[in-house]
């Protein structure tokens, strides 16, 4: 289906809610949206359902992403995105002899959901309605596409500089990309084109309908805030996801540290529900939540931890500020992230916070996400 500015706005707002605080910031996403509607014919781009059979099994596409610190943004990010896609496309034509005919976002987050639509606007290729996480994740190896060799891969900046990499182990590729992204040439932000694969491979590994889920979340939030009639089909899509309210109150303090092309943060909230203090630890994405009344973490990844202002505005970790009054929501992880191998990878990721305990990703209570949003906003 063709989508324009309104639907793209809905995707940004919904992806900010579903992204567990990461996946880029909303300002960067809105800058990309402006470029998309100015560049695409009739200001519309194509979102292709995973049930669409217009492509045969030999069709090749790739994953497109921005990488780096959550708050980082290049002046002409759209040029970096286009350059990464251009160079990977040329490499695939040289080696395989066929073009890349569709693109896929790496994760659910406001900026990274817009990134493939930049390619769609500029080159007329569709964006496939899926991604590799159903939320945002701090490293490439946590994406469900990690079952596929990720290279050749291209990383580019907005000055026309690029590097082609041939590293077939995703963790090794990530360890190579981080110092590149953190270098002065890239300034903690780069654009990636990677995982060039046949459509059947990507469909097998990816989380389907993730973009349309974000779009439905954004549309529902918009309807509630404006007092408009809620579309039952939209509510039904959002209600397929389970969630719960973890805390609510004022943000007391935020500690930030930028290191290795990551934003590390600790956010402290005075929680009126438990009459206690809530701490949220993030590595770009929110990964752990503690309640001072409880031993051990109240919640860990792969469950999502997200913020919603009392007026219904969704916030990433780049937007939340001291003094904000927020709801803290838990969002159930997609089933693909609960597989034993993936859970082990999330557990290893939490070592970044010197946490050696068990994951606690089961929601303490369950409510349908759409119903919860209606109740809170």
KOLGU-316931 format. One line per 5 residues: number of its first residue (from 0); their letters; for each residue x, y negated, z negated of N, C-alpha, C. Coordinates in steps of 0.1 Angstrom, whole numbers, plus 5000, padded with zeros to 4 digits. Layout:
BEGIN
NUM) a) X:Y:Z:X:Y:Z:X:Y:Z; ...
This chain:
BEGIN
0) xxxxx) 5008:5012:5000:5000:5000:5000:5009:4988:5000; 5003:4977:5006:5010:4964:5006:5007:4956:4993; 5017:4951:4987:5015:4943:4974:5022:4929:4976; 5016:4919:4970:5021:4906:4971:5025:4900:4957; 5025:4887:4956:5030:4880:4944:5023:4884:4931
5) xxxxx) 5009:4885:4932:5002:4888:4919:5005:4902:4914; 5006:4912:4923:5009:4926:4919:5023:4927:4914; 5032:4919:4921:5046:4919:4916:5048:4913:4902; 5040:4902:4900:5040:4897:4886:5035:4907:4876; 5025:4915:4880:5020:4925:4871:5030:4935:4868
10) xxxxx) 5038:4939:4878:5049:4949:4876:5059:4944:4866; 5063:4931:4868:5073:4926:4859:5068:4926:4844; 5056:4921:4842:5050:4921:4828:5049:4935:4822; 5044:4944:4831:5042:4958:4826:5055:4965:4823; 5065:4963:4832:5078:4969:4830:5085:4963:4818
15) xxxxx) 5083:4951:4815:5089:4945:4803:5083:4952:4791; 5071:4956:4791:5065:4963:4780:5070:4977:4779; 5071:4984:4790:5075:4998:4791:5090:5001:4790; 5098:4990:4792:5112:4992:4794:5121:4994:4781; 5114:4994:4769:5121:4995:4756:5132:4984:4755
20) xxxxx) 5128:4972:4759:5136:4960:4757:5147:4958:4768; 5149:4967:4777:5159:4966:4787:5155:4966:4801; 5163:4970:4810:5160:4969:4824:5161:4956:4830; 5170:4947:4824:5171:4933:4829:5162:4924:4822; 5163:4911:4825:5154:4901:4818:5144:4896:4828
25) xxxxx) 5134:4890:4822:5122:4885:4830:5126:4873:4839; 5135:4865:4834:5139:4853:4843:5146:4858:4856; 5154:4868:4855:5161:4874:4866:5150:4880:4875; 5141:4887:4869:5130:4894:4877:5122:4884:4885; 5119:4872:4878:5110:4862:4885:5118:4855:4896
30) xxxxx) 5131:4854:4894:5140:4848:4905:5140:4857:4917; 5141:4870:4915:5140:4880:4926:5126:4880:4932; 5116:4879:4924:5102:4878:4930:5101:4866:4939; 5106:4855:4936:5105:4843:4944:5112:4846:4958; 5124:4852:4957:5130:4856:4970:5122:4866:4978
35) xxxxx) 5116:4875:4971:5108:4886:4978:5097:4880:4986; 5089:4871:4979:5077:4866:4986:5081:4856:4997; 5093:4849:4995:5097:4840:5006:5103:4847:5018; 5108:4859:5016:5115:4867:5026:5106:4877:5034; 5097:4883:5026:5089:4894:5033:5079:4888:5042
40) xxxxx) 5077:4895:5054:5066:4891:5063:5053:4890:5056; 5046:4879:5057:5033:4877:5051:5034:4878:5035; 5046:4876:5030:5049:4876:5016:5044:4889:5009; 5044:4900:5016:5040:4913:5010:5051:4924:5013; 5052:4933:5004:5061:4944:5006:5053:4957:5004
45) xxxxx) 5060:4968:5008:5053:4981:5008:5057:4990:4996; 5047:4994:4989:5049:5004:4978:5043:5017:4983; 5051:5027:4984:5046:5040:4990:5044:5050:4979; 5032:5056:4979:5028:5066:4969:5037:5079:4971; 5040:5086:4960:5047:5098:4961:5039:5109:4968
50) xxxxx) 5026:5107:4970:5018:5116:4977:5018:5113:4992; 5024:5103:4996:5024:5099:5011:5033:5108:5018; 5028:5114:5029:5036:5124:5037:5040:5118:5050; 5042:5105:5051:5046:5099:5064:5061:5102:5066; 5069:5105:5056:5083:5109:5058:5084:5124:5058
55) xxxxx) 5093:5129:5066:5095:5144:5066:5106:5146:5056; 5109:5159:5053:5118:5162:5042:5133:5159:5045; 5136:5155:5058:5150:5151:5061:5152:5136:5059; 5142:5129:5056:5143:5114:5054:5152:5112:5042; 5161:5101:5044:5170:5098:5033:5168:5084:5027
60) xxxxx) 5169:5083:5014:5168:5070:5008:5178:5069:4997; 5178:5059:4989:5187:5058:4978:5181:5050:4966; 5188:5051:4955:5184:5044:4943:5191:5030:4943; 5184:5020:4940:5189:5006:4939:5188:5001:4925; 5198:4994:4920:5198:4989:4906:5207:4978:4904
65) xxxxx) 5204:4969:4894:5214:4960:4889:5219:4966:4876; 5232:4963:4874:5239:4969:4862:5246:4958:4855; 5248:4960:4842:5255:4950:4834:5248:4946:4821; 5252:4936:4815:5246:4931:4803:5232:4927:4806; 5223:4929:4796:5209:4927:4798:5205:4912:4802
70) xxxxx) 5213:4903:4796:5210:4889:4798:5218:4883:4810; 5227:4891:4816:5235:4886:4827:5227:4884:4840; 5231:4874:4848:5224:4872:4861:5233:4864:4870; 5234:4869:4882:5242:4862:4892:5233:4851:4899; 5239:4841:4904:5231:4830:4910:5223:4835:4922
75) xxxxx) 5230:4843:4931:5223:4849:4942:5223:4864:4941; 5216:4869:4931:5215:4883:4929:5210:4891:4941; 5200:4885:4948:5195:4891:4960:5205:4894:4970; 5216:4886:4971:5226:4888:4981:5235:4900:4976; 5237:4901:4963:5244:4913:4958:5237:4926:4961
80) xxxxx) 5224:4925:4958:5215:4937:4961:5216:4941:4976; 5214:4931:4984:5215:4934:4999:5228:4939:5003; 5239:4934:4998:5252:4938:5002:5255:4953:4998; 5251:4956:4985:5252:4970:4981:5245:4980:4990; 5232:4976:4994:5224:4985:5003:5231:4985:5016
85) xxxxx) 5235:4974:5022:5242:4974:5035:5254:4983:5035; 5262:4982:5026:5275:4990:5026:5272:5005:5024; 5263:5008:5016:5259:5023:5014:5253:5028:5027; 5244:5020:5033:5238:5024:5046:5248:5026:5056; 5258:5017:5058:5268:5019:5068:5276:5032:5065
90) xxxxx) 5279:5035:5053:5287:5047:5049:5279:5059:5052; 5266:5059:5050:5257:5071:5052:5256:5073:5068; 5255:5062:5075:5254:5064:5090:5267:5069:5095; 5278:5065:5090:5291:5071:5094:5293:5086:5091; 5289:5090:5079:5291:5103:5075:5280:5113:5078
95) xxxxx) 5268:5109:5077:5256:5117:5079:5249:5115:5092; 5250:5103:5097:5244:5100:5110:5230:5096:5110; 5224:5094:5098:5210:5090:5098:5208:5078:5089; 5198:5069:5091:5196:5057:5082:5190:5060:5069; 5191:5051:5060:5183:5051:5047:5170:5044:5050
100) xxxxx) 5159:5051:5048:5146:5046:5052:5136:5043:5041; 5141:5044:5028:5133:5040:5017:5142:5038:5005; 5137:5031:4995:5145:5029:4983:5137:5032:4970; 5144:5034:4959:5138:5038:4946:5144:5030:4935; 5137:5025:4925:5143:5019:4914:5149:5029:4904
105) xxxxx) 5160:5025:4897:5166:5034:4888:5158:5037:4875; 5150:5027:4871:5144:5027:4858:5132:5018:4858; 5125:5018:4847:5114:5009:4845:5119:4997:4836; 5120:4986:4842:5124:4973:4835:5121:4962:4844; 5119:4950:4839:5114:4939:4848:5123:4936:4860
110) xxxxx) 5136:4935:4857:5145:4932:4868:5147:4944:4877; 5150:4956:4871:5153:4967:4880:5141:4973:4887; 5129:4969:4883:5117:4972:4891:5116:4963:4903; 5122:4951:4902:5121:4941:4914:5132:4944:4924; 5144:4950:4919:5155:4951:4928:5152:4958:4941
115) xxxxx) 5146:4970:4941:5143:4977:4954:5134:4969:4963; 5125:4960:4957:5116:4952:4965:5124:4941:4973; 5136:4937:4968:5144:4928:4976:5148:4935:4989; 5152:4948:4988:5156:4955:5000:5143:4957:5009; 5132:4960:5003:5119:4961:5010:5116:4948:5018
120) xxxxx) 5118:4937:5011:5115:4924:5018:5124:4921:5029; 5137:4924:5027:5147:4920:5037:5148:4930:5049; 5145:4942:5046:5148:4952:5057:5135:4960:5061; 5124:4957:5054:5111:4963:5058:5110:4978:5055; 5119:4983:5046:5117:4997:5041:5108:4998:5029
125) xxxxx) 5101:5008:5027:5092:5009:5016:5099:5013:5003; 5093:5009:4992:5097:5013:4978:5089:5025:4974; 5095:5036:4970:5088:5048:4966:5084:5047:4952; 5072:5050:4948:5066:5048:4935:5071:5058:4925; 5083:5056:4920:5089:5065:4911:5102:5058:4906
130) xxxxx) 5108:5064:4895:5121:5060:4891:5127:5071:4883; 5139:5068:4877:5146:5079:4870:5146:5079:4855; 5136:5072:4849:5136:5072:4835:5122:5070:4829; 5113:5062:4836:5100:5059:4830:5101:5049:4819; 5113:5044:4816:5117:5034:4807:5131:5029:4811
135) xxxxx) 5137:5020:4804:5151:5016:4808:5161:5024:4799; 5172:5027:4805:5183:5034:4798:5196:5027:4799; 5205:5029:4790:5218:5021:4790:5228:5026:4799; 5228:5039:4803:5238:5045:4811:5232:5054:4822; 5239:5055:4833:5234:5062:4845:5231:5077:4842
140) xxxxx) 5239:5083:4833:5237:5097:4831:5224:5101:4824; 5218:5091:4818:5205:5093:4811:5193:5093:4821; 5196:5089:4833:5185:5089:4844:5183:5103:4849; 5171:5106:4852:5167:5120:4856:5174:5123:4870; 5178:5113:4877:5185:5115:4890:5199:5121:4888
145) xxxxx) 5203:5122:4876:5217:5127:4873:5219:5141:4877; 5208:5148:4880:5209:5162:4886:5215:5162:4900; 5215:5150:4906:5220:5149:4920:5233:5142:4920; 5243:5146:4929:5255:5139:4930:5253:5124:4933; 5258:5114:4926:5255:5100:4927:5261:5093:4939
150) xxxxx) 5272:5099:4944:5279:5091:4954:5278:5097:4968; 5282:5089:4978:5289:5077:4977:5280:5066:4971; 5286:5057:4964:5279:5046:4958:5286:5033:4961; 5278:5022:4962:5284:5009:4964:5280:4999:4953; 5289:4991:4948:5287:4981:4939:5291:4968:4945
155) xxxxx) 5283:4957:4944:5286:4945:4950:5282:4933:4941; 5289:4921:4944:5285:4909:4937:5278:4900:4947; 5275:4888:4943:5268:4878:4952:5277:4870:4960; 5290:4873:4959:5300:4866:4968:5304:4874:4980; 5298:4886:4982:5302:4894:4993:5312:4904:4990
160) xxxxx) 5317:4905:4978:5327:4915:4974:5320:4928:4971; 5326:4939:4975:5320:4952:4972:5331:4963:4970; 5327:4974:4964:5336:4985:4963:5328:4998:4966; 5333:5006:4974:5327:5020:4976:5334:5030:4967; 5326:5038:4961:5332:5048:4952:5327:5062:4956
165) xxxxx) 5336:5072:4955:5332:5086:4958:5336:5094:4945; 5327:5094:4936:5328:5101:4923:5315:5109:4921; 5316:5122:4921:5304:5130:4921:5299:5134:4908; 5306:5130:4897:5301:5132:4884:5295:5119:4878; 5283:5118:4874:5276:5106:4871:5282:5099:4859
170) xxxxx) 5287:5106:4849:5293:5100:4837:5306:5093:4841; 5314:5100:4850:5327:5094:4854:5324:5082:4863; 5314:5083:4871:5311:5071:4879:5307:5059:4870; 5299:5062:4860:5295:5051:4851:5307:5045:4844; 5316:5054:4839:5328:5049:4832:5337:5040:4841
175) xxxxx) 5336:5043:4854:5344:5035:4864:5337:5022:4867; 5323:5022:4867:5316:5010:4871:5316:5000:4860; 5316:5004:4847:5315:4994:4836:5327:4984:4836; 5339:4989:4837:5350:4978:4837:5350:4970:4849; 5345:4975:4861:5343:4967:4873:5333:4956:4870
180) xxxxx) 5322:4960:4865:5311:4950:4862:5316:4940:4852; 5324:4944:4842:5328:4935:4832:5340:4926:4836; 5345:4928:4848:5357:4920:4852:5352:4906:4856; 5362:4897:4857:5359:4883:4861:5352:4882:4874; 5356:4891:4883:5350:4891:4897:5335:4893:4897
185) xxxxx) 5330:4901:4887:5316:4904:4887:5309:4897:4875; 5316:4893:4865:5309:4886:4854:5298:4893:4847; 5300:4906:4844:5290:4914:4836:5278:4917:4844; 5277:4915:4857:5265:4918:4865:5269:4922:4879; 5264:4933:4883:5266:4938:4897:5254:4945:4902
190) xxxxx) 5254:4947:4915:5242:4955:4921:5247:4968:4927; 5240:4978:4925:5243:4992:4929:5234:4998:4939; 5240:5005:4948:5232:5014:4957:5239:5028:4956; 5232:5038:4951:5237:5051:4949:5227:5062:4950; 5231:5074:4947:5222:5085:4949:5216:5086:4963
195) xxxxx) 5224:5085:4973:5217:5087:4986:5213:5101:4988; 5200:5104:4990:5195:5117:4989:5183:5119:4998; 5180:5131:5002:5168:5134:5009:5156:5132:5000; 5145:5129:5006:5133:5125:4998:5128:5136:4989; 5129:5149:4993:5125:5160:4985:5134:5161:4972
200) xxxxx) 5147:5158:4973:5155:5159:4962:5151:5148:4951; 5149:5136:4956:5145:5125:4947:5132:5128:4941; 5122:5133:4949:5109:5136:4943:5110:5146:4932; 5118:5156:4934:5120:5167:4925:5125:5162:4911; 5134:5152:4912:5141:5148:4900:5134:5136:4893
205) xxxxx) 5127:5127:4901:5123:5115:4896:5110:5116:4888; 5106:5104:4881:5094:5103:4874:5084:5095:4882; 5074:5102:4887:5065:5097:4897:5055:5087:4891; 5051:5078:4900:5041:5068:4897:5045:5058:4886; 5058:5056:4884:5062:5047:4873:5060:5032:4877
210) xxxxx) 5061:5029:4889:5059:5015:4893:5044:5011:4892; 5035:5020:4897:5021:5018:4896:5016:5018:4881; 5023:5025:4873:5020:5025:4858:5023:5011:4853; 5035:5006:4856:5039:4993:4851:5029:4982:4857; 5025:4983:4869:5016:4974:4875:5003:4974:4868
215) xxxxx) 4998:4986:4865:4985:4987:4858:4986:4981:4844; 4998:4983:4837:5000:4977:4824:4999:4962:4825; 5006:4956:4835:5007:4942:4836:4993:4936:4840; 4986:4943:4848:4972:4939:4852:4963:4939:4840; 4964:4949:4832:4955:4950:4820:4959:4939:4810
220) xxxxx) 4971:4936:4807:4975:4925:4798:4970:4912:4804; 4971:4910:4817:4967:4898:4823:4952:4896:4821; 4944:4907:4823:4930:4906:4822:4925:4903:4808; 4932:4909:4798:4929:4907:4784:4932:4892:4780; 4943:4887:4784:4947:4874:4780:4938:4863:4787
225) xxxxx) 4933:4866:4799:4924:4856:4806:4910:4859:4803; 4906:4869:4795:4892:4872:4792:4885:4877:4804; 4892:4883:4814:4885:4889:4826:4880:4903:4824; 4871:4907:4832:4866:4921:4831:4877:4930:4834; 4878:4941:4826:4889:4951:4828:4885:4961:4838
230) xxxxx) 4894:4964:4847:4892:4974:4857:4893:4988:4851; 4882:4996:4851:4883:5009:4845:4894:5018:4850; 4896:5017:4863:4907:5025:4869:4921:5021:4864; 4923:5008:4862:4935:5003:4856:4937:5008:4842; 4926:5007:4834:4926:5011:4820:4929:5026:4819
235) xxxxx) 4924:5034:4828:4926:5048:4828:4940:5051:4830; 4947:5044:4839:4961:5047:4842:4970:5044:4830; 4967:5032:4823:4975:5028:4812:4972:5038:4800; 4960:5043:4799:4957:5051:4788:4963:5065:4789; 4969:5068:4800:4976:5081:4802:4988:5081:4793
240) xxxxx) 4993:5070:4788:5005:5069:4780:5001:5067:4766; 5007:5074:4757:5005:5073:4742:5014:5063:4736; 5009:5056:4726:5017:5046:4719:5012:5044:4705; 5019:5036:4697:5014:5032:4684:5020:5019:4679; 5014:5013:4670:5019:5001:4664:5029:5005:4652
245) xxxxx) 5041:5001:4653:5051:5004:4643:5052:4993:4632; 5051:4981:4636:5053:4970:4627:5048:4957:4633; 5046:4947:4625:5043:4933:4630:5048:4923:4620; 5052:4912:4626:5057:4901:4617:5067:4892:4624; 5074:4884:4616:5083:4874:4621:5097:4879:4623
250) xxxxx) 5103:4875:4634:5117:4879:4637:5126:4870:4628; 5133:4876:4618:5141:4869:4609:5155:4865:4614; 5161:4875:4621:5174:4872:4626:5177:4882:4638; 5187:4877:4646:5192:4886:4657:5207:4884:4658; 5214:4895:4658:5228:4895:4659:5231:4901:4673
255) xxxxx) 5239:4894:4681:5242:4899:4695:5257:4900:4696; 5262:4910:4704:5276:4911:4708:5276:4917:4722; 5283:4910:4731:5285:4914:4745:5298:4921:4746; 5298:4934:4750:5310:4942:4751:5309:4953:4761; 5319:4954:4770:5319:4965:4780:5307:4964:4789
260) xxxxx) 5303:4952:4793:5291:4950:4802:5278:4955:4795; 5278:4955:4782:5266:4958:4775:5262:4947:4765; 5250:4945:4762:5245:4936:4751:5241:4945:4740; 5249:4944:4729:5246:4951:4716:5239:4942:4707; 5228:4946:4701:5220:4937:4692:5214:4944:4681
265) xxxxx) 5212:4937:4670:5204:4941:4658:5194:4931:4655; 5181:4934:4655:5170:4925:4653:5164:4929:4640; 5161:4919:4632:5155:4921:4618:5141:4914:4618; 5131:4922:4614:5118:4917:4614:5112:4919:4600; 5105:4909:4595:5098:4910:4582:5084:4916:4585
270) xxxxx) 5082:4929:4582:5070:4936:4586:5059:4935:4575; 5048:4929:4580:5037:4928:4571:5029:4941:4569; 5030:4950:4578:5023:4963:4576:5028:4971:4565; 5041:4972:4563:5048:4980:4553:5053:4972:4541; 5052:4958:4543:5058:4949:4533:5073:4953:4531
275) xxxxx) 5079:4954:4542:5093:4958:4542:5101:4951:4554; 5113:4956:4556:5121:4950:4567:5124:4960:4577; 5122:4956:4590:5124:4965:4601:5137:4961:4608; 5146:4970:4612:5158:4968:4619:5157:4976:4632; 5160:4969:4644:5160:4975:4657:5174:4974:4663
280) xxxxx) 5180:4985:4666:5194:4985:4672:5193:4988:4687; 5200:4980:4695:5199:4981:4709:5213:4981:4716; 5214:4988:4727:5225:4988:4736:5219:4985:4749; 5217:4972:4752:5208:4967:4763:5194:4971:4759; 5191:4984:4759:5178:4989:4755:5177:4992:4740
285) xxxxx) 5165:4990:4734:5163:4994:4720:5163:5009:4719; 5172:5014:4710:5174:5028:4709:5170:5034:4695; 5170:5025:4685:5167:5030:4671:5160:5020:4663; 5151:5024:4655:5144:5015:4646:5144:5021:4632; 5148:5012:4622:5148:5016:4608:5137:5008:4600
290) xxxxx) 5131:5014:4591:5123:5007:4581:5130:5009:4567; 5132:4998:4560:5140:4998:4548:5134:5007:4537; 5121:5010:4539:5114:5018:4529:5117:5033:4531; 5123:5036:4543:5124:5050:4546:5139:5054:4548; 5142:5067:4545:5155:5072:4547:5156:5077:4562
295) xxxxx) 5167:5073:4568:5169:5076:4582:5161:5068:4591; 5163:5069:4605:5155:5061:4614:5141:5065:4615; 5132:5055:4616:5118:5057:4617:5115:5062:4631; 5123:5058:4641:5121:5062:4655:5134:5060:4663; 5137:5070:4672:5148:5069:4681:5144:5071:4695
300) xxxxx) 5153:5067:4704:5151:5071:4718:5151:5087:4719; 5144:5092:4729:5140:5086:4741:5126:5078:4740; 5120:5078:4728:5108:5070:4727:5111:5056:4729; 5102:5048:4735:5104:5034:4737:5101:5026:4725; 5108:5015:4723:5106:5005:4713:5105:4991:4719
305) xxxxx) 5093:4985:4718:5091:4973:4726:5084:4962:4718; 5085:4950:4723:5079:4938:4716:5068:4932:4724; 5058:4928:4717:5046:4921:4723:5043:4909:4714; 5044:4897:4719:5040:4885:4711:5025:4886:4708; 5021:4879:4698:5007:4879:4694:4998:4874:4705
310) xxxxx) 5003:4866:4714:4994:4861:4725:4994:4871:4737; 5001:4882:4735:5000:4893:4746:5012:4893:4755; 5022:4883:4753:5033:4883:4762:5043:4894:4759; 5047:4902:4769:5057:4912:4766:5071:4906:4766; 5080:4911:4758:5093:4906:4756:5104:4916:4758
315) xxxxx) 5114:4913:4765:5126:4922:4765:5135:4917:4754; 5146:4924:4752:5156:4920:4742:5163:4907:4746; 5162:4903:4759:5168:4890:4763:5159:4879:4760; 5146:4881:4758:5137:4870:4756:5133:4868:4741; 5133:4879:4733:5129:4877:4719:5138:4868:4712
320) xxxxx) 5132:4859:4703:5139:4849:4696:5136:4849:4681; 5145:4843:4674:5142:4841:4659:5130:4833:4657; 5121:4837:4648:5109:4830:4646:5097:4835:4653; 5099:4843:4664:5088:4849:4671:5080:4858:4662; 5067:4857:4664:5058:4866:4657:5054:4877:4667
325) xxxxx) 5057:4890:4664:5056:4900:4673:5050:4913:4668; 5043:4920:4676:5040:4934:4674:5052:4943:4679; 5055:4953:4671:5066:4962:4675:5058:4975:4679; 5059:4979:4691:5052:4991:4696:5062:5003:4699; 5057:5015:4696:5064:5027:4701:5056:5032:4713
330) xxxxx) 5064:5036:4723:5057:5042:4735:5063:5056:4738; 5055:5065:4739:5059:5079:4741:5068:5081:4753; 5079:5089:4751:5088:5091:4762:5082:5100:4773; 5085:5099:4785:5081:5108:4796:5086:5122:4792; 5079:5132:4797:5082:5146:4794:5096:5149:4799
335) xxxxx) 5100:5144:4810:5113:5147:4816:5125:5143:4807; 5122:5133:4798:5133:5128:4789:5133:5136:4776; 5124:5146:4775:5123:5154:4762:5129:5168:4765; 5135:5170:4777:5141:5183:4779:5154:5184:4771; 5158:5196:4767:5169:5198:4758:5182:5191:4763
340) xxxxx) 5185:5192:4775:5197:5186:4780:5197:5171:4779; 5185:5165:4783:5184:5151:4782:5184:5146:4767; 5178:5153:4758:5178:5150:4744:5192:5150:4739; 5200:5159:4743:5214:5160:4738:5222:5147:4743; 5219:5143:4755:5225:5131:4760:5221:5119:4753
345) xxxxx) 5209:5118:4749:5204:5106:4741:5211:5107:4727; 5212:5119:4722:5219:5120:4709:5233:5116:4709; 5240:5119:4720:5254:5115:4722:5254:5100:4723; 5244:5094:4730:5244:5079:4732:5243:5072:4719; 5236:5078:4709:5234:5071:4696:5247:5071:4688
350) xxxxx) 5257:5078:4692:5270:5078:4685:5276:5063:4687; 5271:5056:4697:5275:5042:4698:5272:5034:4685; 5262:5038:4678:5259:5032:4665:5264:5039:4653; 5273:5048:4655:5279:5057:4645:5268:5065:4638; 5258:5069:4646:5247:5077:4641:5249:5091:4645
355) xxxxx) 5250:5100:4635:5253:5114:4638:5241:5124:4634; 5230:5118:4631:5218:5126:4627:5210:5130:4639; 5198:5135:4635:5189:5141:4645:5181:5130:4652; 5176:5132:4664:5167:5123:4670:5153:5124:4663; 5146:5113:4663:5133:5113:4658:5124:5105:4668
360) xxxxx) 5120:5112:4678:5113:5105:4689:5098:5108:4689; 5093:5115:4679:5079:5118:4679:5072:5106:4672; 5061:5101:4679:5055:5089:4674:5048:5092:4660; 5049:5083:4650:5043:5085:4637:5028:5085:4638; 5022:5080:4648:5008:5080:4650:5006:5079:4665
365) xxxxx) 4994:5082:4670:4992:5082:4685:4979:5074:4688; 4980:5066:4698:4968:5059:4703:4970:5057:4718; 4960:5056:4725:4961:5054:4740:4966:5040:4742; 4976:5038:4750:4983:5025:4751:4973:5014:4755; 4964:5017:4765:4955:5006:4769:4946:5002:4758
370) xxxxx) 4940:5012:4751:4932:5008:4739:4939:5000:4729; 4952:5004:4727:4960:4997:4717:4962:4982:4721; 4965:4980:4734:4967:4966:4739:4954:4958:4737; 4943:4964:4740:4930:4957:4739:4927:4953:4724; 4931:4962:4715:4929:4960:4701:4938:4949:4695
375) xx) 4950:4948:4701:4960:4939:4695:4959:4925:4701; 4957:4924:4714:4958:4911:4720:4945:4902:4718
